[in-house]
Structure formats: C-alpha cells, structure tokens
Amino acid sequence: MADLAGIFNLVAPFFGLILLGFVIGRYKRLPEAGLAWLQFFLIYVALPPLFYRLIADKPLSELSNWRFVIATTLSTFCAFALSFAIGMKFTRRDIPQSVMQGVAGSYSNIGYMGPPLILAALGPASSAPLVLVFVFDSILLFSLVPFLMAIAGVEKKSLLATTGEIVWKVLTHPFNLATAAGVIAAFTHLELPTAIDKMTLWLSQAAAPCALFLLGVTVALRPMKAMPGEVPLLVLVKLVLHPLLVWVLLSVIADVPDQWIFAAIIMAALPPALNIFVISTQYKVGVERASACILVGTIVSMGTLTGFLWLVKTGRMAADLFP
C-alpha cells in the first residue's frame, strides 16, 4: 500500500498540472494565439538550459553508448512502423494520415514530461539515457515524417531539398544545440559564471510546470468530436507495446546499467507528445485524429504509466529480461 501511495505522489503532480491546464483552458476562453509566447518560451528559452544541465557534468563515455542508442531508436522505429500500418488500414491507404498515426504511436512526450518525471522517479543517474533517447528519437521521427510526406506528395519539394531541410533543422534545433553545448562543457569541464548558472537553473526549473500546463490547455482548446476507430490500437502500441519493445531490445542488444534500462522503459511509456498536433497542423493532415490520440493517450497513461513505474520502483520488473 505504501508503494502505491509513493507512486501516486510521484505522478499526481504531473497529471495534476495537465488537468489544471485542461480545466482552465476549457472554462477560461482566452484566445489560442496567446499560447504562442509560452510555446516559444518553452522551446527556445526554458527547455534548452534543462538539457544542457542534464549532460554538462556527465563523462563523455556515458554519452557514446551506441548499443543503447541502437536498441531504443530501433524500438521507436518498430512502434512507428506498426502504427503506420494500423493507420494505412483504417484510412484506406492514405499515406499522409498514416504518417501522423505512426508518430502518434511512437513519439513520447519526452521533451515536456520526460525529464522531470524520469529524474524524480530514478534520480540524476538517469539523465544521460534520458538525453540520448530524446535526441535520437527526435532525429528519427523528424527525418521520417518529411521524407514520407515528400513521397506522398504533401511536401512540394524534391527529395534532395527535403534532405537538406531536414539536416538543417536537426542541426539548428534548440534542444540539439543545447545538447551539443552540454557535450562541449562536459569535454572541457566548463563551469558557467555564477549569475549565468543561476539563470539556467531557474529556467530549467520553469520548464516542466509550464510545459504540462500548456499541454492541458492545448488539449482543452481542441475538443474531440468523435473517437477515430484506430485510436485505441495506437494508444495500445504507444503505452504498452513500445515500452515492452524497449525492454526486450535493450535486454538483447545493450549492456547498460539497470537504471538506464528503466529510464528508457519509462520514457517509452509516456503519453503521445504534443508535437503530434504541431506536425499535423503544419501539414494540415489529421488534426482531429492527432487531438484524439493526445487526449485519449494522456488519460489512459495515468493508469499504464503508473503501472510501469510501480513495477520498476517495487522491483517487480527485472532490468534484464534475459539474464
């Protein structure tokens, strides 16, 4: 009973902030355009310092575990492929719609919800795997989406132009720039001046509550009109099959500490990311489906994510499936 109470106290603040944003967004009808500044603050101001601080004091050897990267990224690719196939079946082979379904079934809320939850649940030792999962999952999915959209004819650009745009976006993404700066700091043992260090600390601490509140408000402003038939299957892939895939492949491929395996499993068990809605809006494809996946996935994850955390925290889940 004490274990369940501890897990509840761990996850309740996170879902509580999402619920708070949802309730306020539903009943306080402020213009949606006002969210733009908060989104900008999160992506360009608050979250980059968080990722920088996560890795700036880590040994470089922790950031070059390619077996871990291969296992986790391959798991995400498998979840994407399965979700894409589900989308093709339910949308009658509509590739653009199916791409959005692929993202919904594979891309976790690793930017907004991942860092604070993983660090609170598993401690500072989980920061290196957290960053590696975020960077390489993001590179994978933000490469797959433009390529598949170009093949489907949604992107009115050549594959060469699309490739160049992908490379530029990956290299200049604020999270990746912050990660690169953190690697440089780790290599040079850089210590920030006290004033700048304090600013980055404050900004990193502001990231989680702002991000979770924004997630709740965003979902509230886009109510689900109907439940698309494929959403339950996509939610099953995202919240159950994806973390199980990570568990199996890490047990087979990687040789990493238990804490890394548990961090990767919990990252995969997180609900669908808000970025799914951003991508669907950008391409004007599957906006209602994206909203449904985020809403249903977030609600269901209250049970599934709590379940995985309970298994990890109580020792009922072995880190290595094949010891």
C-alpha positions in Angstrom: 0.0 0.0 0.0 2.9 2.3 0.8 4.4 1.6 -2.6 1.2 2.6 -4.4 1.0 5.8 -2.3 4.5 6.7 -3.2 3.9 6.1 -6.9 0.7 8.2 -6.7 2.5 11.0 -5.0 5.2 10.8 -7.8 2.8 11.0 -10.8 -0.1 13.0 -9.4 1.6 16.4 -9.7 2.4 15.8 -13.3 -1.1 14.8 -14.3 -2.5 17.4 -11.9 -0.8 20.2 -13.8 -2.1 18.8 -17.1 -5.6 18.7 -15.6 -5.3 22.2 -14.2 -4.4 23.5 -17.7 -7.2 21.5 -19.2 -9.8 22.8 -16.8 -8.7 26.4 -17.1 -8.4 26.1 -20.9 -11.9 24.7 -21.1 -13.7 27.3 -18.9 -11.5 30.4 -19.4 -11.9 31.0 -23.1 -8.7 33.1 -23.8 -7.5 33.4 -27.4 -5.4 30.5 -28.5 -2.9 32.8 -30.1 -1.7 33.7 -26.6 -0.1 30.3 -26.3 2.5 31.2 -28.9 4.6 33.0 -26.5 4.5 30.2 -23.9 5.5 27.7 -26.6 8.3 29.9 -27.7 9.5 30.3 -24.1 9.5 26.5 -23.6 11.2 25.5 -26.8 13.8 28.3 -27.1 14.3 29.6 -23.5 13.4 27.1 -20.8 14.0 23.6 -22.1 17.4 24.1 -23.7 19.0 25.0 -20.4 17.4 21.9 -18.9 19.0 19.7 -21.5 22.3 21.5 -21.2 22.4 21.0 -17.4 21.4 17.3 -17.7 24.6 16.4 -19.6 27.2 19.2 -18.9 28.6 17.3 -15.9 28.5 13.8 -17.4 31.5 11.8 -18.5 31.7 11.6 -22.3 31.8 7.8 -22.0 28.1 7.9 -20.9 27.1 9.8 -24.0 28.6 7.3 -26.5 26.8 4.1 -25.7 25.8 3.2 -29.2 24.3 -0.2 -28.3 21.8 1.7 -26.1 21.1 4.2 -28.9 20.5 1.4 -31.4 18.2 -0.5 -29.1 16.0 2.4 -28.1 15.8 4.0 -31.6 15.0 0.7 -33.2 12.2 0.2 -30.7 10.8 3.6 -31.6 11.1 2.8 -35.4 9.2 -0.6 -34.8 6.5 1.3 -33.0 6.3 3.8 -35.8 6.1 1.1 -38.5 3.3 -0.8 -36.6 1.3 2.4 -36.0 1.8 3.4 -39.7 0.4 0.0 -40.8 -2.6 0.5 -38.5 -3.1 3.9 -40.0 -2.9 2.5 -43.5 -5.6 0.0 -42.7 -8.0 2.5 -41.1 -7.5 5.3 -43.5 -7.7 3.1 -46.6 -4.0 3.6 -47.6 -3.9 7.4 -47.0 -0.1 7.8 -46.5 -0.2 11.4 -45.0 -2.8 10.4 -42.5 -0.9 7.2 -41.7 2.3 9.1 -41.1 0.5 11.1 -38.4 -0.7 7.8 -36.9 2.8 6.5 -37.0 4.0 9.5 -35.0 1.1 9.1 -32.5 2.0 5.5 -31.8 5.7 6.0 -31.3 6.7 9.6 -30.2 6.5 10.0 -26.5 6.2 13.2 -24.5 9.9 13.1 -23.9 10.5 16.8 -24.1 7.9 18.2 -21.8 7.1 15.4 -19.4 10.1 13.1 -19.7 12.9 15.0 -17.9 11.1 16.0 -14.7 9.3 12.6 -14.3 12.4 10.5 -15.0 14.6 12.5 -12.7 12.1 12.4 -9.9 11.5 8.7 -10.3 15.0 7.4 -10.9 17.4 10.2 -9.9 20.3 12.0 -11.6 21.9 8.8 -12.9 19.1 8.6 -15.4 19.9 11.9 -17.1 22.3 10.5 -19.7 19.9 7.9 -21.1 17.1 10.5 -21.0 19.1 12.8 -23.2 20.1 10.1 -25.6 16.6 8.8 -26.1 15.3 12.4 -26.7 18.0 13.3 -29.2 17.9 10.1 -31.3 14.1 9.6 -31.2 13.6 13.2 -32.3 16.2 12.8 -35.2 14.5 9.6 -36.3 10.9 10.9 -36.4 11.7 14.3 -37.7 13.6 12.7 -40.5 10.9 10.0 -41.3 8.0 12.5 -41.4 9.3 14.9 -44.1 10.6 12.1 -46.2 7.3 10.2 -46.2 5.4 13.4 -46.7 7.6 14.2 -49.7 7.0 10.7 -51.1 3.2 11.1 -50.6 3.3 14.5 -52.5 2.4 16.6 -49.5 5.8 18.3 -49.4 6.1 20.1 -52.7 9.9 19.7 -52.7 12.4 17.4 -54.2 13.9 14.7 -52.0 17.3 16.5 -52.2 15.7 19.7 -51.0 13.8 17.8 -48.3 17.1 16.2 -47.1 18.9 19.5 -46.9 16.0 21.0 -44.9 16.0 18.0 -42.5 19.7 18.2 -41.9 19.5 22.0 -41.2 16.5 21.6 -38.9 18.2 18.8 -36.9 21.5 20.8 -36.6 19.8 24.1 -35.6 17.1 22.7 -33.3 17.4 24.4 -29.9 17.4 21.1 -28.0 20.1 19.7 -30.1 22.2 22.9 -29.9 21.8 22.7 -26.1 22.9 19.1 -26.1 25.9 19.9 -28.2 26.8 22.7 -25.8 26.4 20.3 -22.9 28.8 17.8 -24.6 31.4 20.6 -25.1 31.0 21.6 -21.5 31.5 18.0 -20.4 34.6 17.6 -22.5 36.2 20.9 -21.4 34.9 20.8 -17.8 33.4 24.2 -18.3 31.9 25.9 -15.3 29.4 28.7 -16.1 29.7 32.1 -14.3 27.6 32.1 -11.1 25.0 34.5 -12.5 24.5 32.6 -15.7 24.5 29.3 -13.9 21.7 30.6 -11.6 19.7 31.8 -14.7 19.9 28.4 -16.4 18.9 26.7 -13.2 15.8 28.9 -12.8 14.9 28.4 -16.5 15.3 24.7 -16.3 13.1 24.5 -13.2 10.4 26.5 -15.0 10.2 24.1 -18.0 8.2 21.3 -16.5 5.3 23.1 -14.9 4.9 25.4 -17.9 5.0 22.5 -20.4 2.5 20.4 -18.6 0.1 23.3 -18.1 0.4 24.1 -21.8 -0.3 20.5 -22.7 -3.6 20.6 -20.7 -4.7 24.0 -22.2 -3.9 22.8 -25.8 -5.9 19.7 -25.5 -8.8 21.6 -23.9 -9.0 24.1 -26.8 -9.3 21.2 -29.3 -12.2 19.0 -28.0 -12.5 15.6 -29.6 -15.7 15.4 -31.8 -15.6 11.7 -32.4 -13.4 8.8 -31.5 -11.5 7.6 -34.6 -11.5 3.8 -34.8 -7.8 3.4 -34.8 -7.1 5.5 -31.7 -7.4 2.6 -29.1 -4.9 0.5 -31.1 -2.5 3.4 -31.4 -2.7 4.1 -27.7 -2.0 0.4 -27.0 1.1 0.5 -29.2 2.3 3.7 -27.6 1.7 3.0 -24.0 2.2 -0.8 -23.8 4.0 -2.3 -26.8 6.5 0.5 -27.2 7.9 0.2 -23.6 7.9 -3.6 -23.9 9.8 -3.4 -27.2 12.4 -1.2 -25.4 12.7 -3.7 -22.6 13.2 -6.7 -25.0 15.7 -5.0 -27.3 17.8 -3.5 -24.5 18.0 -6.9 -22.9 19.2 -8.4 -26.2 21.4 -5.6 -27.6 22.7 -3.3 -25.0 25.0 -3.7 -22.0 24.0 -0.8 -19.7 23.2 -0.2 -16.1 19.7 -1.2 -14.8 18.9 2.5 -14.3 19.4 3.2 -18.0 17.0 0.3 -18.9 14.3 1.5 -16.5 14.7 5.1 -17.7 14.3 4.0 -21.4 11.2 1.9 -20.5 9.5 4.8 -18.6 10.4 7.2 -21.5 8.6 4.9 -23.9 5.6 4.5 -21.6 5.0 8.3 -21.6 1.8 9.5 -23.4 1.9 10.8 -27.0 3.7 14.1 -27.4 2.1 17.4 -28.1 4.4 17.7 -31.1 2.0 15.3 -33.0 -0.6 18.1 -33.1 2.1 20.6 -34.2 3.1 18.3 -37.1 -0.4 17.6 -38.2 -1.2 21.3 -38.2 1.9 22.1 -40.2 0.9 19.6 -42.9 -2.9 20.2 -42.5 -3.3 16.5 -42.1 -5.2 14.5 -39.5 -5.6 17.4 -37.0 -8.7 15.9 -35.3 -7.1 12.4 -35.1 -4.0 14.0 -33.5 -6.1 15.7 -30.9 -7.9 12.4 -30.1 -4.6 10.5 -29.8 -3.2 13.1 -27.4 -6.3 13.3 -25.3 -7.0 9.6 -25.0 -3.3 8.7 -24.7 -2.8 11.1 -21.8 -5.9 9.9 -20.0 -5.0 6.2 -20.4 -1.4 6.8 -19.5 -2.5 7.7 -16.0 -3.0 4.0 -15.5 -0.4 2.4 -17.7 2.5 4.8 -16.8 1.6 4.4 -13.1 1.7 0.6 -13.7 5.2 0.7 -15.2 6.5 3.0 -12.5 5.1 0.6 -9.9 6.8 -2.4 -11.5 10.1 -0.5 -11.6 10.0 1.1 -8.2 8.9 -2.1 -6.4 11.5 -4.3 -8.1 8.9 -6.5 -9.7 10.4 -5.7 -13.2 13.8 -7.1 -13.8 16.0 -4.8 -15.8 17.5 -7.6 -17.9 14.7 -9.7 -19.4 17.3 -12.4 -20.4 19.9 -12.5 -17.6 
